Amino acid sequence: MHMERYLRLIAGFFILLSLLLYVVHSKWWLLFTAFVGLNLLQSAFTNWCPMMTFLKYLGVKSCEEEAQKRQ
């Protein structure tokens, strides 16, 4: 799997987790949902988010890097 898929997977998981925690624990978990949403929004304009740095550290390749490797 490449970085872009991991990012969507992790963002979706965090959103669903925070909504579950909102339902069973506290309304303040919606702030975490908003944080994830804002990160997704800014990454659409900058092509960077904090999770990308972490995934690169773990050695996950982006779509572009995998495409170059195949050529």
N, C-alpha and C positions, 0 to 999 in steps of 0.2 A: 504494500500500500504506500502511496505517496503522501507528502505533507498536506496537500490540500484536502484529501479525504480524511486524514487524521484530524485536521482542524474542524471540519464539519461534524465529525463523529464526537469529538470532545465538547464542542459548543452545544450540540444537541443534548448530550448527556448532562452537562452542567445546567442547562435550562430546565430539563425535566426533573433533575434532582432538586434544584432550588424550588420549583413549583411543588414538589412533594413535601419538602421541608416547610414550605409556607402553609400547606394544608394541615400538617400534623404538629407543627411546632410554633411558628411565629410569622407574622406578616412581614417582619424585617428581612426575611429571606428574599422578598421581591427586589430588594436592592441589589442582590447578587445577580438576579435575572437581568436587571437593567444594566449592570456592569458588563455582563457578557454581551448583551445586545449592543451597547455602545462600542465595545471592542470590535464586534463584527462590522458595525457601521464605519468606524474609522479605518478598519483594515481594507474596506472596499476602495477607499481613496488613497491610502498610503501603501498598500500591499505589504503591510507588516502588522503583526500583533505580538504580544508578549509570549504567547504559546509557541510561535514560530521559532523564537530564540531557543526555547527549551527543547523543541523537537530537533532542531539542528544539532544541539549539543548531544542528543541521543543518537545522532547519525541518520535521521530520516531524510531522504532525498525529496526534492520538489519535483513536480511534473517535468519542468524544463531540464533538470539535471538527469532525470531518467531517460528523457527523449534523446539527449546528447549522448548518453552512454550507449544507446541502441544503434546509433549511426556509425 
